[in-house]
Amino acid sequence: MYDEQSLSHTKWDCKYHVIWKPKYRKKSIFGALLKYLGEIFRELAKQKECTVIEGHLMPDHVHIVLSIPPKYSVAQRVGFITGKSAIQSGRNFQGRKKNFVGQNFWARGYCVFTVGKDEDAVRASIQHQEKEAKRIDPLN
């Protein structure tokens, strides 16, 4: 439940529930891109000393729980993950050899919540996203 980690003079357990979406909320996350993005998010988080604890990708948004050390800001880490994943998916799935110029895969904003004592509830909520979406919209 509490996974305390430590730095040289600090004990910490900082987890954040982050939600972001593709530009214009297009349903563009599916198929091979879906599996690819999951791996990329984990790899990019690891590069920046973060850990993906739980995550779920829907066709029109992403839910992820990140463990970020307190010496880093959430905005820096989420910006890095979204920016680099957009560049890599553009190169591998949209045939672009160079970086995006004036085109974005992810929307600018994101939503972030701290995860406290209700971590199990947040993780269960993320795991049941797809089932809930089908219940609300049966045409999905």
Buried (B, 14 or more C-beta within 10 A) or exposed (E): EEEEEEEEEEEBBBBBBBBBBBEEEEEBBEEEBEEBBBEBBBBBBEEBEBBBBBBBBBBBBBBBBBBBBEEBEBEEBBEBBBBBBBBBBBBEBEEBEEEBEEEBBBBEEBEEEEBEEEBEEBBEBBEEBEEEBEEEEEEE
